Amino acid sequence: MKTTSRKYDSLPTTFEALVQLFPPRVLRDRVDYENTQEMIDRLTSLPRLTPGQDDYLDTLGTLLHAYETEQFFIDTSDIDPLHCLRSLIEERGMNASDLGRVLGHRELGSAILHGRRQLSKANIVKLARYFSVSPALFLI
């Protein structure tokens, strides 16, 4: 259950002042998670961040990531990287040529999808960025 929502007309510009407004701490439940997400959303809606706001946002992001990793962990160790890639491609309505263009060489997409070529580290990095997923998803 979420506590009363905090709305901020303006946010302080220093790290110290932001800490006084909303002290960062380990997230222990859904309410902590939602309140921290709300502050992150507020900060990311600003057109420009001061160095203090940027540091504070990094701190909240680290705490949020730790909570998400613990609470929403998905074990991908038994998932085949090629199967994941095919699913991501299908989900986006892509074909082998589209994949090749993402990787920088049109014919490479077909070769990878048909198992004639392995994914290189550079390919994995490109795919992880393109699909906004962890590079670990494509590791064997």
C-alpha positions in Angstrom: 0.0 0.0 0.0 1.4 3.4 -1.0 1.6 6.2 1.5 0.5 9.7 0.8 2.1 10.9 -2.4 4.7 13.6 -2.1 4.4 16.3 -4.7 7.2 18.8 -5.0 6.7 22.2 -6.7 10.4 22.6 -7.0 13.4 20.6 -6.0 16.5 21.7 -4.1 19.6 21.9 -6.2 22.2 20.5 -3.7 22.7 16.9 -2.7 22.5 17.8 0.9 19.2 19.6 0.6 17.7 16.7 -1.4 18.8 14.3 1.3 17.0 16.4 3.9 13.8 16.4 1.7 13.9 12.7 1.0 16.6 10.8 2.7 18.0 7.9 0.6 17.8 4.5 2.3 17.7 0.8 1.6 14.3 0.0 0.0 12.5 -2.6 2.1 9.0 -2.7 0.6 6.8 -1.6 -2.2 6.0 1.7 -0.6 9.7 2.6 -0.4 10.1 1.5 -4.0 7.2 3.6 -5.2 8.2 6.7 -3.3 11.8 6.4 -4.5 10.5 5.9 -8.1 8.4 9.0 -7.7 11.4 11.1 -6.7 13.4 9.7 -9.6 10.6 10.6 -12.0 10.5 14.1 -10.6 14.2 14.5 -11.0 14.3 13.1 -14.5 11.5 15.4 -15.6 13.8 18.4 -14.9 15.2 20.0 -18.1 18.8 20.1 -16.6 20.2 18.7 -13.4 22.7 20.4 -11.2 25.7 18.3 -10.1 24.1 17.8 -6.7 20.8 16.6 -8.3 22.7 14.3 -10.6 24.6 12.7 -7.7 21.4 12.3 -5.8 19.7 10.7 -8.8 22.6 8.3 -9.1 22.2 7.4 -5.4 18.5 6.7 -5.7 19.0 4.8 -8.9 21.5 2.5 -7.2 19.1 1.9 -4.4 16.2 1.2 -6.8 18.3 -1.1 -8.9 19.4 -3.1 -5.8 15.7 -3.5 -4.8 14.6 -4.6 -8.3 17.5 -7.0 -8.6 16.5 -8.7 -5.3 12.7 -8.6 -5.8 12.3 -9.1 -9.5 15.3 -11.4 -10.3 14.8 -13.6 -13.3 17.1 -16.5 -13.7 18.2 -16.6 -17.3 20.9 -19.3 -16.9 18.9 -21.9 -18.7 17.7 -19.7 -21.6 19.4 -20.2 -25.0 20.9 -16.9 -26.3 19.8 -17.6 -29.8 16.3 -18.3 -28.7 16.2 -15.0 -26.8 17.5 -13.2 -29.9 14.9 -14.8 -32.1 12.2 -13.8 -29.6 13.3 -10.2 -29.5 13.5 -10.0 -33.3 10.0 -11.5 -33.6 8.6 -9.2 -31.0 9.9 -6.2 -32.9 8.7 -7.5 -36.3 12.2 -7.7 -37.6 13.8 -10.1 -40.0 17.4 -11.4 -40.6 18.3 -8.4 -42.7 17.1 -6.0 -40.0 19.3 -7.8 -37.5 22.2 -7.6 -39.9 21.8 -3.8 -40.2 21.8 -3.5 -36.4 25.0 -5.4 -36.3 26.5 -3.4 -39.2 26.6 -6.1 -41.9 23.4 -7.2 -43.6 24.3 -10.8 -44.2 25.5 -11.3 -40.6 22.0 -11.5 -39.3 21.0 -14.5 -41.3 24.3 -16.3 -40.5 23.7 -15.8 -36.8 20.1 -16.8 -36.9 20.9 -20.0 -38.8 23.8 -20.9 -36.4 26.6 -20.4 -39.0 28.1 -17.6 -37.0 28.5 -17.0 -33.2 27.8 -13.7 -31.6 31.0 -11.8 -31.0 31.4 -9.6 -27.9 30.9 -6.5 -30.1 27.7 -8.0 -31.5 26.5 -8.7 -28.0 27.1 -5.2 -26.9 25.3 -3.8 -30.0 22.3 -6.1 -29.4 22.1 -5.3 -25.7 22.0 -1.6 -26.4 19.5 -2.0 -29.3 17.1 -4.2 -27.4 17.7 -2.5 -24.0 18.5 -5.7 -22.3 21.5 -7.1 -20.3 24.4 -8.4 -22.4 24.2 -11.5 -20.2 21.1 -12.5 -22.1 23.2 -13.3 -25.1 26.0 -15.2 -23.3 26.2 -18.9 -23.4 
